[in-house]
Amino acid sequence: MFQKIVESLRGRLEEWKIGRLVFPHPSTLPSFHSKVSTSFSGKLKHARVKKILKYTPISHFSLTLLLCGHLLCFHHADAAFERPPLVPPIMARGGASVGWPEEPSAFLWNPAGEISSRASFSTAYSRPYSVDDLDEGILSYAHTVAKRGCLGLSWQRFRTAGYYEERQAIAASYGHQSVRAGVRLDRFRIGIDGFGNRSALGVNVGGLWQINEDLQLGIAADALNRPHIPHPLPRRFAVGIGLRVMPGLLLVMDVRKETDVDVQILAGAELSVGHHLMLRAGMHNQPWEVTAGWGLRIHALVVDYAWVNHARLGGTHQIALRWDFERR
């Protein structure tokens, strides 16, 4: 039976052009099948899917892969690396940041981002949709260079039983008068236990125009070279605006277009209460999600929280810690 399963799925993998991902030997398939199915069978909330997993042996393996794709993706259910960067302050504002990329990790959204301190280190953690076996974490560092320049580094990992995605990024930007430009290189890596792994390099660019102290326009283009891992990742173009309508109140909005996907609109707001508390809220379509969160500054330490509610999959909690060195 497992030999037939192997042949069937090997053909599917060839269709997917997995590349260096090697299908496991039949003798290893039952253990992988058991590990993954056991991990998910007790976590899924949908009773019908539970019943399928219980009475259909092969579905433990195949549905796990499909569910991984469905749970991991921001837009699609069949592609990797579709989840947005794990930056809770931005996610709490609906995911809009292209026009106001001043968070230390904002270079992951717009490579032209600039930070308000000499250097900043941040880390964040999330358990998507409150599923125990889904974990996501990020480490990032940004450093100001020569007053108007900025360098950024980040490492993000998503994992579940038998599967992981990693994304390492390095970005550089520089500003002259009211204009900034930046570039970011992403190294994507995907792996499945027993299958192997594969990596690819992505090229991204961004720009920012500061019209005045309270109004900014931004543009970003991701995956310009469409890296294959294993499918070619979609190109994504975005324009954004950030407006400080009054001291302490910021409004942001992005419009994004991705290959073969409808236009996505993201909008949010941030209200600063004194110098220590930030309240955030937002929403976006494709898919429809409502977001909220807060930030708390204690001297150089900043704690950020975001809640992202998916209409069908439920809510996701995100928490981040950041340390700013010598705020400007």
C-alpha positions in Angstrom: 0.0 0.0 0.0 2.8 2.4 1.0 4.6 1.7 -2.3 1.5 2.9 -4.2 1.3 6.0 -2.0 5.0 6.7 -2.7 4.5 6.4 -6.4 1.5 8.6 -6.4 3.0 11.3 -4.3 6.3 11.1 -6.2 4.4 11.9 -9.4 2.8 14.9 -7.6 6.1 16.1 -6.4 7.5 15.9 -9.9 4.5 18.1 -11.1 5.3 20.5 -8.3 9.0 20.6 -9.4 10.2 20.3 -5.8 13.8 20.1 -7.1 16.2 19.0 -4.3 13.4 17.9 -2.0 13.7 14.1 -2.1 10.7 11.9 -1.5 11.4 9.6 1.5 11.9 5.9 1.3 8.7 3.8 1.8 10.1 2.5 5.0 10.3 6.0 6.5 6.9 7.1 5.4 4.8 5.4 8.1 6.8 7.2 10.9 6.5 10.6 9.2 2.9 9.9 8.5 2.3 9.0 12.2 4.3 12.0 13.5 2.5 14.6 11.4 -1.0 13.2 11.7 -0.8 12.7 15.4 0.4 16.3 15.8 -2.6 17.7 13.8 -5.4 15.3 14.6 -6.0 16.7 18.1 -5.6 20.3 17.1 -8.0 20.9 14.3 -11.3 22.4 15.2 -13.3 21.4 12.2 -15.1 18.1 13.0 -15.5 17.0 9.4 -11.7 17.2 8.9 -11.1 15.3 12.1 -13.4 12.5 10.8 -11.5 12.4 7.4 -8.2 12.1 9.3 -9.6 9.3 11.5 -11.0 7.0 8.8 -8.8 7.7 5.8 -5.2 6.4 6.4 -3.5 8.2 3.5 -5.3 11.5 4.4 -3.1 11.8 7.5 -0.1 12.4 5.3 -1.6 14.2 2.3 -4.1 16.4 4.2 -1.3 17.4 6.6 0.6 18.9 3.7 -2.5 20.6 2.4 -3.4 21.9 5.8 0.2 23.2 6.3 -0.2 25.1 3.1 -3.6 26.5 4.1 -2.5 27.5 7.5 0.8 29.0 6.5 -0.4 31.2 3.7 -1.5 34.8 3.9 -3.4 34.7 0.6 -3.2 31.3 -1.0 -3.5 27.7 0.1 -0.8 26.2 -2.1 2.3 28.3 -1.8 5.1 28.8 0.7 6.4 32.1 2.2 3.1 33.8 1.8 2.8 34.8 5.5 3.7 38.5 6.2 6.8 39.3 8.2 6.3 38.9 12.0 6.3 42.5 13.1 3.5 43.0 15.7 3.4 46.8 15.7 2.8 46.8 11.9 0.4 43.8 12.0 -1.7 45.6 14.7 -2.1 48.5 12.2 -3.6 46.1 9.6 -0.2 45.3 8.1 0.2 48.7 6.5 3.7 50.1 6.6 5.0 50.9 3.1 4.3 54.6 3.5 5.5 54.9 7.1 8.4 52.3 7.6 9.9 53.6 10.8 9.7 50.4 12.9 13.1 48.8 13.3 11.9 45.7 11.3 10.0 47.8 8.7 12.7 47.1 6.1 10.9 43.7 5.7 7.9 45.7 4.3 9.8 48.5 2.6 13.5 48.3 2.2 13.7 52.1 2.3 12.8 52.1 6.0 14.6 54.3 8.5 14.8 53.9 12.3 14.6 56.6 15.0 17.5 55.3 17.1 21.2 54.6 16.5 20.5 50.9 16.6 17.6 48.6 17.5 17.3 44.9 18.3 13.9 43.1 18.3 12.5 39.6 18.7 8.9 38.4 18.3 7.0 35.2 18.7 3.6 33.9 17.5 1.5 30.7 17.5 -0.6 31.1 14.4 -4.4 30.6 14.9 -3.5 29.3 18.5 -2.6 25.9 17.1 -0.1 24.3 19.5 2.2 22.8 16.8 2.5 26.0 14.7 5.3 28.2 15.8 6.8 31.4 14.3 9.6 33.5 15.5 11.9 36.3 14.3 15.1 38.1 15.3 16.0 41.4 13.7 18.6 44.1 14.0 18.8 47.6 12.4 21.6 50.1 12.6 22.0 53.7 11.5 25.0 54.4 9.2 26.3 57.9 8.3 23.2 59.7 9.6 20.9 59.0 6.7 21.9 55.4 5.9 20.4 52.2 7.5 21.4 48.5 7.5 19.0 45.8 8.6 19.3 42.1 9.3 16.6 39.5 10.1 16.0 35.8 10.6 12.5 34.5 10.6 11.3 30.9 11.0 8.0 29.1 10.8 7.7 25.5 11.8 5.3 22.7 12.4 5.7 18.9 12.7 8.0 17.8 9.9 8.0 21.1 8.1 9.8 24.5 8.3 10.3 27.7 6.4 13.2 30.1 7.0 13.8 33.6 5.7 17.0 35.5 6.2 17.2 39.1 5.0 19.7 41.8 4.7 18.7 45.3 3.7 20.4 48.7 3.0 18.9 52.1 2.5 20.0 55.7 2.2 18.3 59.0 2.1 19.0 62.3 0.4 17.0 65.3 1.4 13.3 64.2 1.2 13.9 60.9 -0.7 15.0 57.5 0.4 15.8 54.3 -1.5 16.6 50.8 -0.4 17.2 47.3 -1.5 16.8 44.0 0.4 18.0 40.5 -0.4 16.0 37.5 1.0 17.3 34.0 1.3 14.3 31.6 1.5 14.7 28.0 2.8 12.1 25.3 3.0 12.5 21.8 4.4 10.4 18.7 5.1 11.7 15.9 7.3 12.8 13.0 5.2 12.4 15.0 2.0 15.4 17.4 2.2 15.4 21.1 1.8 15.7 23.8 -0.8 16.7 27.5 -0.8 16.4 30.5 -3.2 17.4 34.2 -3.3 14.9 37.0 -3.7 15.5 40.6 -4.7 13.3 43.5 -3.3 13.5 47.3 -3.7 11.7 50.2 -2.1 11.4 54.0 -2.0 10.1 56.7 0.3 9.2 60.3 -0.3 8.8 62.6 2.7 6.5 65.4 1.5 6.6 67.1 4.9 7.0 66.1 8.6 3.5 64.7 8.7 3.0 63.1 5.3 5.0 60.3 3.5 4.5 58.2 0.4 6.2 54.9 -0.1 6.6 52.2 -2.8 7.9 48.7 -2.6 8.4 45.8 -5.0 9.1 42.2 -3.6 10.4 39.1 -5.3 11.3 40.9 -8.5 13.3 37.8 -9.7 10.5 35.4 -8.7 12.6 32.9 -6.7 11.6 29.3 -7.2 11.0 27.4 -3.9 9.6 25.2 -5.2 7.1 27.3 -7.2 8.1 30.8 -8.3 7.1 33.2 -5.6 4.6 35.9 -6.8 5.8 39.4 -7.4 4.2 41.9 -5.1 4.0 45.6 -5.7 2.7 48.1 -3.1 2.2 51.8 -2.6 1.5 53.3 0.8 0.8 56.6 2.5 1.4 57.7 6.1 -0.3 60.7 7.6 0.1 62.2 11.1 -3.2 64.0 11.3 -2.4 65.5 14.7 0.4 65.0 17.3 0.2 61.4 18.5 -2.3 60.1 15.9 -0.9 58.3 12.8 -3.0 57.0 9.9 -1.5 54.5 7.4 -2.8 52.8 4.3 -1.3 50.4 1.7 -2.5 49.2 -1.6 -0.9 46.0 -2.8 -1.1 43.9 -6.0 0.3 40.4 -6.3 0.7 38.1 -9.3 -2.7 36.4 -10.0 -4.3 37.9 -6.8 -6.9 40.7 -6.5 -5.8 44.1 -5.1 -5.4 44.1 -1.3 -6.1 47.2 0.8 -4.6 47.5 4.3 -5.3 50.4 6.6 -4.7 51.2 10.3 -4.2 53.8 12.9 -1.8 54.3 15.9 -2.6 56.6 18.9 0.2 57.6 21.2 -0.9 58.2 24.8 1.9 60.2 26.3 5.4 58.9 25.7 4.9 55.4 26.9 1.7 53.8 25.5 0.7 53.2 21.9 -2.8 51.9 20.9 -3.2 50.4 17.4 -6.0 49.0 15.2 -6.5 48.2 11.6 -8.0 45.8 9.0 -7.4 44.5 5.5 -9.0 42.4 2.8 -7.7 39.3 0.9 -8.5 37.8 3.4 -10.6 40.0 5.6 -8.9 40.3 9.0 -9.4 42.8 11.9 -6.3 43.6 13.9 -5.6 45.4 17.1 -2.7 45.8 19.6 -0.7 48.0 21.9 2.9 49.0 22.6 4.5 49.9 25.9 7.8 51.8 26.2 9.8 51.6 29.4 12.9 53.7 28.7 14.8 51.8 26.0 12.7 48.7 26.2 9.5 48.4 24.1 6.9 45.6 24.5 4.5 45.2 21.5 1.4 43.0 21.2 -0.8 42.4 18.2 -4.0 40.4 17.7 -5.0 39.3 14.2 -8.4 37.8 13.7 -9.0 35.5 10.7 -12.7 35.1 9.8 -12.4 31.3 9.6 -9.2 30.2 11.3 -9.6 32.3 14.4 -7.3 34.7 16.2 -3.5 34.9 16.4 -1.6 36.5 19.2 1.8 38.1 18.5 4.3 39.4 21.1 7.5 41.3 20.6 10.4 42.8 22.6 12.6 45.6 21.3 15.6 47.4 22.7 16.5 50.8 21.2 20.0 52.1 21.6 20.4 55.9 21.8 17.1 57.2 20.5 17.5 60.3 18.2 
